[in-house]
């Protein structure tokens, strides 16, 4: 970690402001190298893979939805389709950026320009502290899993493959 002398990018400031607006004063964790996978993020942070909160965006019919998934899990799109009542596909990079304001690799679960329906992998609630991206591929933040569920308005569900 190397936060000393670091100037947050605009995307990081959106995360910080969204957290503050929700009544949370949480510092951004910055690393010198990027983490584009959950495995890389867990190694950089020094946490369990399951504590990484991946922010994934899917097309559900004509609208977009976000899934906050445990880094240890893959999303079962059939389960997500049942929850949304719509066919599911991964959203493309342009749609993700337009809907969330963040580029893939640094998508945060908060600070979006428009509200998205959000579903949260129930396995994230097994951990007191989880680590979502903070707007860029080399930043994250530590948050209580129940606080993230509360401030994001996420619906907790069984959405992982293999059950």
FENCORWO-V723888 format. One record per pair of residues at least 24 apart in sequence whose ideal C-beta (glycine too) atoms are under 7 Angstrom apart, sorted by the first residue. I is the first residue (numbers start at 1). GAP is how many residues later the second one is. D is the distance in whole Angstrom. If there is no record, write none. Layout:
BEGIN
I/GAP/D
I/GAP/D
END
This chain:
BEGIN
1/28/6
1/29/7
1/30/6
2/28/6
2/30/5
3/27/5
6/24/5
9/126/7
9/127/6
11/90/7
11/91/6
11/95/7
11/124/3
11/125/6
12/122/6
12/123/5
12/124/6
12/127/6
14/87/6
14/97/4
14/121/6
15/93/5
15/95/6
15/96/5
15/119/5
15/120/5
15/126/7
17/94/7
18/92/4
18/93/4
19/91/6
22/129/4
24/123/6
26/115/5
26/116/7
26/117/6
28/106/5
28/111/5
28/113/6
29/110/7
29/111/5
29/112/6
29/113/7
30/108/6
30/109/5
31/107/5
33/105/7
34/103/4
34/104/5
35/102/6
35/103/7
36/69/5
36/101/5
38/33/3
41/30/7
41/90/7
41/99/6
42/29/6
45/86/5
45/95/6
47/84/6
50/73/6
50/77/6
51/76/5
51/78/7
51/79/5
51/80/6
52/79/6
53/56/7
53/71/6
53/77/5
53/78/6
53/79/4
53/95/7
55/52/4
55/53/6
55/54/5
55/77/6
55/78/6
57/34/4
57/39/5
57/42/6
57/43/7
57/50/7
58/30/5
58/31/7
58/32/6
58/33/6
59/30/5
59/32/5
60/24/4
60/26/4
60/28/6
61/25/3
61/26/6
64/27/6
64/31/6
64/35/5
64/52/6
65/51/6
65/52/5
65/54/7
66/43/7
66/50/5
66/52/5
67/52/5
67/92/6
68/41/5
68/50/6
68/52/4
68/53/6
68/56/6
68/84/7
68/86/6
69/52/5
69/90/7
70/51/5
70/53/4
70/54/5
73/48/6
73/50/6
73/87/4
73/88/7
74/86/7
74/87/5
75/84/6
75/85/7
76/83/6
76/84/6
76/85/4
79/79/7
79/80/5
80/39/7
80/79/6
83/36/6
83/74/6
102/33/6
105/32/4
106/27/5
106/29/5
106/30/4
106/31/5
106/33/7
107/26/6
108/24/6
108/25/5
108/26/6
108/27/5
109/39/6
109/43/5
110/41/6
110/42/6
118/34/5
118/35/6
118/36/4
119/35/6
119/36/5
119/38/5
119/40/6
120/29/5
120/34/4
120/35/7
120/36/5
121/38/6
121/39/6
122/34/5
122/35/6
122/36/6
123/37/6
125/31/7
END
